[in-house]
Amino acid sequence: MAIKKRAWNFNTNDSEEKDLKILFPNITDELRVAEASAVSFETGENICDLEVSDGVFENISSERVSVKNSVFKHVTFDDMSVKKLELMNVRFLNCDLSNASFNEGVFHRVEFVDCKLLGVNISDATLRNVVFSSCKADYAFFRFSNFKQVKFEKCELIQADFQSCVFSKTAFSCCNLTSSQLSGVSLFGMDLSDCEIEGLGVSVEGIKGATFSLHQLPLLANIFGINIKT
């Protein structure tokens, strides 16, 4: 049974993000194709080795569901709440998870690619080796989550809430962080120089050791009420 092994390699100029290596999901080639209607997200369910395409999961409220070695393509998760969801070696492609709630989840080796994550709740969660690529995640709620080896790449994160999150080897690349909330967060060692940061909610202490570009200085001055003379 073949396993696809890949890894994201992100080389930056910053000490904390340098040579950031994120492991891809290890997903076997031999997945069982299943209809969404045949997959149960009931409490305590174990979902393994599946490929689900073009389906809808709706009106689900459960907890402690485990999903491993699976792929979801063009799937909509409508009115879905799964507390303490475990995802391991899972890929979401062009899925809509808007307003879904996965608080207190554990995500390891997970990819979200071209997904809609508007208002998704991934708070109090643990994320390891996770990539969000080209996702629309405005108003997403990540508060109190713990991130390690996580990458946000070309994502819309307008008014996303990262309050009191812990970032370790976490990177934002070409993201729109307009009016996002990062209070109680240390951005030490992170490079936000290619991100939109207007109205960013962050403290002076929080941005110590972070990297910004010259064109972002007026925006930072605005955030902290500082006047710049030219």
C-alpha positions in Angstrom: 0.0 0.0 0.0 1.8 3.1 -1.2 2.0 6.2 1.0 2.4 9.7 -0.4 5.2 11.4 1.6 5.9 15.1 1.0 6.9 18.1 3.1 6.5 21.8 2.8 9.8 23.6 3.0 9.6 27.3 3.7 12.9 29.2 3.8 12.7 32.7 5.2 15.2 35.2 6.4 13.9 35.2 9.9 15.5 33.1 12.7 12.2 31.7 14.0 10.8 30.8 10.6 14.1 29.8 9.0 13.9 26.4 7.2 10.4 25.9 8.5 9.5 22.3 7.5 6.0 21.1 7.7 5.1 17.5 7.1 2.4 16.7 4.6 -0.4 14.2 5.4 0.8 10.6 4.9 -2.2 9.4 2.9 -2.3 6.0 1.2 -3.2 5.7 -2.5 -5.8 3.0 -1.8 -8.7 5.0 -0.3 -12.3 3.7 -0.2 -14.6 6.1 -2.1 -17.6 6.9 -0.1 -20.7 9.1 -0.3 -21.1 11.7 2.4 -24.5 10.2 3.3 -22.7 6.9 4.2 -20.2 8.6 6.6 -21.2 9.0 10.2 -19.8 11.8 12.4 -21.6 10.5 15.5 -19.9 10.8 18.9 -17.0 8.4 19.3 -16.9 7.5 15.6 -13.6 6.5 13.9 -13.4 7.5 10.2 -10.4 6.0 8.3 -9.1 5.5 4.7 -11.9 7.4 2.9 -12.2 9.7 0.0 -15.4 11.8 0.0 -16.2 14.1 -3.0 -19.0 16.5 -3.8 -21.1 15.8 -0.7 -22.7 17.6 2.1 -22.5 16.9 5.9 -25.2 18.9 7.7 -26.9 19.3 11.1 -24.2 17.4 13.0 -23.5 17.9 16.7 -21.1 15.5 18.3 -17.8 15.1 20.0 -14.6 12.9 20.1 -14.7 12.0 16.4 -11.5 10.7 14.9 -10.7 11.1 11.2 -7.5 9.6 9.8 -5.9 8.9 6.4 -8.7 10.6 4.4 -9.4 13.1 1.7 -12.4 15.4 1.3 -12.9 17.2 -2.0 -15.6 19.8 -2.8 -17.4 18.8 0.4 -19.7 21.2 2.3 -19.9 21.0 6.1 -23.1 22.7 6.9 -24.2 23.5 10.5 -21.5 21.2 11.9 -20.2 21.1 15.4 -17.7 18.4 16.5 -16.0 19.1 19.8 -12.6 17.5 20.4 -12.3 16.4 16.8 -9.1 14.5 16.0 -7.7 14.9 12.5 -4.6 13.0 11.5 -3.3 12.7 7.9 -6.3 14.5 6.4 -6.6 16.7 3.3 -9.4 19.2 2.6 -9.5 20.4 -1.1 -12.0 23.1 -2.2 -14.2 22.4 0.8 -16.7 24.7 2.6 -16.3 24.6 6.3 -17.8 28.0 7.0 -19.2 28.4 10.5 -18.2 24.9 11.5 -17.1 24.4 15.1 -14.1 22.2 16.0 -13.1 23.6 19.3 -10.7 21.6 21.5 -9.6 19.7 18.4 -6.3 18.1 17.7 -5.0 18.5 14.1 -1.8 16.7 13.0 -0.6 16.6 9.4 -3.6 18.3 7.9 -4.0 20.5 4.8 -6.7 22.9 3.9 -6.3 24.0 0.3 -8.6 26.5 -1.5 -11.2 26.1 1.3 -13.9 28.4 2.6 -13.4 28.8 6.4 -15.5 31.8 7.1 -16.3 32.1 10.8 -14.9 28.6 11.5 -14.3 27.9 15.2 -10.9 26.2 15.8 -10.4 27.5 19.3 -8.6 25.8 22.2 -7.2 23.5 19.7 -3.7 21.9 19.1 -2.3 22.2 15.6 0.8 20.4 14.5 2.1 20.3 10.9 -0.9 22.1 9.4 -1.1 24.1 6.2 -3.8 26.6 5.3 -3.2 27.5 1.6 -5.3 30.0 -0.4 -8.2 29.7 2.0 -10.8 32.3 2.8 -11.0 32.4 6.6 -12.4 35.8 7.4 -13.8 35.9 11.0 -12.2 32.6 11.8 -11.9 31.9 15.5 -8.6 30.4 16.7 -8.5 31.9 20.2 -6.4 30.0 22.8 -5.1 27.5 20.2 -1.5 26.1 20.2 0.3 26.2 16.9 3.5 24.4 16.0 4.8 23.9 12.5 1.8 25.7 11.0 1.7 27.8 7.8 -0.9 30.2 6.5 -0.2 31.0 2.9 -2.1 33.4 0.7 -5.1 33.3 3.0 -7.8 35.9 3.7 -7.9 36.3 7.5 -9.8 39.6 7.9 -11.0 40.0 11.5 -9.8 36.5 12.4 -9.3 36.0 16.1 -5.9 34.6 17.3 -6.2 36.1 20.8 -3.9 34.4 23.4 -2.7 31.8 20.9 0.8 30.2 21.2 2.8 30.3 18.0 5.9 28.1 17.6 7.5 27.8 14.2 4.4 29.3 12.7 4.3 31.5 9.6 2.0 33.9 7.7 2.9 34.4 4.0 1.1 36.9 1.7 -2.0 36.8 4.0 -4.6 39.5 4.6 -4.6 40.1 8.4 -6.7 43.3 8.2 -8.3 44.0 11.6 -7.3 40.5 12.9 -7.0 40.1 16.7 -3.6 39.1 18.0 -3.6 40.5 21.5 -1.9 38.3 24.1 0.2 36.8 21.3 4.0 37.0 20.8 5.0 37.5 17.2 8.7 37.2 18.1 10.7 35.8 15.1 7.8 36.0 12.7 7.9 37.8 9.3 4.7 39.7 8.4 6.4 41.9 5.8 4.3 40.6 2.9 1.0 40.6 4.8 -1.8 43.2 5.0 -1.9 44.4 8.6 -4.1 47.5 8.7 -6.0 47.6 12.0 -4.1 44.7 13.4 -5.0 44.1 17.1 -1.6 43.6 18.7 0.4 45.0 21.6 3.8 46.7 21.6 5.1 43.8 23.6 3.6 41.4 21.1 5.4 42.7 18.1 8.9 42.7 19.6 11.2 40.7 17.4 8.8 40.5 14.5 9.7 41.7 11.0 7.8 44.3 9.0 8.5 46.2 5.8 9.1 49.9 5.5 5.8 50.5 3.8 4.0 48.9 6.8 5.5 51.5 9.2 2.6 54.0 8.7 0.1 51.2 9.4 2.0 50.3 12.6 2.1 53.9 13.7 -1.7 54.1 13.1 -2.2 51.0 15.3 -0.3 52.5 18.2 -1.4 56.1 17.7 2.0 57.4 16.7 2.5 60.4 14.4 5.3 60.1 11.8 6.9 63.3 10.4 8.3 63.1 6.9 
